[in-house]
Amino acid sequence: MTHLRTRAVHAGQHPDPATGAITTPISQTTAFALGTLEQGAALFAGQADGYRYSRFANPTVAALEAKLADLEGAAAAVAFASGTAACSSLLLGLLQPGDELVFLGPLYGGTEGLLRGMGERWGIRVVDATTGGLAAALTPATRMVWVETLTNPTLRLHDLAEVARLARAHGAISVADNTFCTPMLARPLEQGIDLVLHSMTKYLGGHGDATGGIVAGSAELIAPVRKTGLGHVGGNLAPAEAYLFLRGIKTLPLRMAAHCEGALAVAQFLQSHPAVRTVHYPGLPSHPQHDLARRQLQGGFGGMVTFELARDERAEAARVLDRLQLFTQAVSLGDVDSLACHPASTTHSFVPQQAREAAGVGEGMIRLSVGIEHPDDLVADLGQALG
Ligand code: 3LM
């Protein structure tokens, strides 16, 4: 299996040995029969392999972890009940009081809030290197570097190989949130990044009907994240949700191609509209990192398009958003349905105003998650809303 499109269908899945069922069954069970006392003791001592309790591991969840690890080229992965549970488990599992975490923003507002909030609470120094740059922010105490493969909502890129190199030179673990790109467009581990993270709630699920997160990387790094996140925090993914992600990922390559096609058409249309000041889409030659995007992203430039209105005001954003008909006004992204939101008042309302403005998230900014509908219909909807 060399092609991602084949691996998206088959990786992690085998006909059920008990029944021959082709689709991975939902193992809707809390506990597993341990056998004899000594067999149970061996399982709990880690001297034998097998399932014990679904908070620690579950066959449906394990199939999903194997599929995602395969797609990201990772040795191991651990799934969680949300992307946010994945983020907090990663921090709690790998950082100690006194450590330093450096991030390049903007990040999803919830992640930034989590980093800043948990950092303060747990004695971790959190440094925002968005303006000053990564090289200047790294110190001997830096233990972790955090980036998004396409930033939410401004759709900027970071040179992942360079981020990985700098982090490694300082003995820090590099983390890339690959939610916006998915392994179809970016595979950070191949660039030297240590851990990759997803909110599966978005493109991996793809249908807006399940919440989940996952972290993938080396067995050495995933083990403490699993132990803390599942064993201590208890943020495990439910088997029924794992089933939805397993099913969603099978069509991810096809969906991503449609998202990318629609997003490019939408971005090109917006770019030519007089009511629009700037369009942020890495597939446009006008994007300041178009060359990096061409090098780093494979197979397309993603399904997200963010734009700034010529009149940079909340009232103008409301005028446009409130008139959309095909795009639903909602947070979240990556669904087959098109969604639109106002980041300053929703996804990034948790970020202090000054940091938000420094990251370029203004009141006249609108973020689109372009679904898989026909691009002409999406363009027509935007056309009538912009007026
Ligand atoms: C959003 N984002 O609309 P969950 N990493 C990234 C994300 O975009 C998100 C998470 C992690 C949005 C959610 S805003 C109230 C809704 C890049 C989520 C967190 O915990 O699964 O939501 O993932 O931008």
Boltz pocket constraint, residues with backbone or C-beta under 6 A from the ligand:
constraints:
  - pocket:
      binder: B
      contacts: [[A, 81], [A, 82], [A, 83], [A, 84], [A, 85], [A, 108], [A, 110], [A, 111], [A, 148], [A, 150], [A, 152], [A, 177], [A, 179], [A, 180], [A, 198], [A, 199], [A, 200], [A, 201], [A, 211], [A, 212], [A, 213], [A, 331], [A, 332], [A, 333], [A, 346], [A, 347]]
      max_distance: 6.0
